[in-house]
Amino acid sequence: MLDHYPSIRYIECNTTMGDMQDMDIYIDYGNNPGKMTIELMKAAEVSKRITPGMRVCIKPNLVVARPAHAGATTHPALVAGII
C-alpha cells in the first residue's frame, strides 16, 4: 500500500472548435486524497463555474475490483472531496 498518492490532477481546457488554446493543469501531492481534491478545486476556482441548479457529473474510474490504493480505481475520499 502506498503511504502517499503520487498526484491528483485537475486539468481545465478552454477550447474553441477542438483547438486547445488555454490549458491549466493543477497538481497536488500528499497522502489525503479528499483534502487534496478540495485544495485543487479551490485553486482552480471551480465554485465560480458551478451555479445553483446546475447538473454536475462525477465519473470515478472503476476499472477493476481492486482497492483504491492499487491505482485501478478512484479513491472514495477523492469523490467525497468533490461532493
C-alpha positions as CSV (number, residue, x, y, z in Angstrom):
1,M,0.0,0.0,0.0
2,L,1.3,3.5,-0.9
3,D,1.9,5.8,2.0
4,H,1.3,8.8,-0.3
5,Y,-0.6,9.4,-3.5
6,P,1.7,10.5,-6.4
7,S,-0.6,13.2,-7.6
8,I,-4.1,14.3,-8.2
9,R,-4.5,16.4,-11.3
10,Y,-7.3,18.8,-12.3
11,I,-7.0,19.7,-15.9
12,E,-9.1,22.6,-17.3
13,C,-9.2,23.2,-21.1
14,N,-10.9,26.2,-22.6
15,T,-11.3,25.1,-26.2
16,T,-12.8,26.5,-29.3
17,M,-13.7,24.0,-32.0
18,G,-11.3,21.5,-30.6
19,D,-8.3,23.9,-30.6
20,M,-6.6,23.6,-27.2
21,Q,-5.6,27.3,-26.8
22,D,-5.7,27.6,-23.0
23,M,-4.9,24.8,-20.6
24,D,-4.4,25.0,-16.9
25,I,-3.0,22.0,-15.0
26,Y,-3.2,21.8,-11.2
27,I,-1.2,19.1,-9.4
28,D,-1.2,18.3,-5.7
29,Y,0.9,15.7,-3.9
30,G,0.2,14.2,-0.5
31,N,-1.5,11.4,1.4
32,N,-5.0,12.7,1.9
33,P,-7.0,12.4,-1.4
34,G,-10.1,14.2,-0.1
35,K,-8.2,17.2,1.2
36,M,-6.0,17.3,-2.0
37,T,-9.2,17.3,-4.1
38,I,-10.6,20.2,-2.2
39,E,-7.4,22.2,-2.4
40,L,-7.2,21.7,-6.2
41,M,-10.8,22.7,-6.7
42,K,-10.2,25.9,-4.7
43,A,-7.0,26.7,-6.6
44,A,-8.9,26.2,-9.9
45,E,-11.8,28.2,-8.6
46,V,-14.3,25.6,-9.7
47,S,-17.0,27.0,-7.5
48,K,-17.2,30.1,-9.7
49,R,-18.3,28.0,-12.6
50,I,-20.9,25.9,-10.8
51,T,-24.3,27.7,-10.4
52,P,-27.3,26.6,-8.3
53,G,-29.4,24.1,-10.1
54,M,-26.6,23.1,-12.4
55,R,-26.2,19.4,-13.0
56,V,-22.7,18.1,-12.4
57,C,-21.5,14.6,-13.5
58,I,-18.8,12.9,-11.4
59,K,-17.2,9.9,-13.2
60,P,-15.0,7.9,-10.9
61,N,-12.6,5.4,-12.5
62,L,-14.0,1.9,-11.8
63,V,-11.8,-0.3,-14.0
64,V,-11.4,-3.5,-11.9
65,A,-12.4,-4.7,-8.5
66,R,-9.3,-3.7,-6.6
67,P,-8.6,-1.4,-3.6
68,A,-8.1,2.3,-4.4
69,H,-4.5,2.2,-3.2
70,A,-3.7,-0.2,-6.0
71,G,-4.3,2.6,-8.5
72,A,-7.0,0.9,-10.6
73,T,-10.0,2.7,-9.1
74,T,-10.7,6.2,-7.9
75,H,-10.2,6.6,-4.1
76,P,-13.6,7.1,-2.3
77,A,-12.1,10.1,-0.5
78,L,-11.5,11.8,-3.8
79,V,-15.2,11.5,-4.7
80,A,-16.1,12.7,-1.2
81,G,-13.9,15.8,-1.7
82,I,-15.7,16.6,-4.9
83,I,-19.1,16.3,-3.3
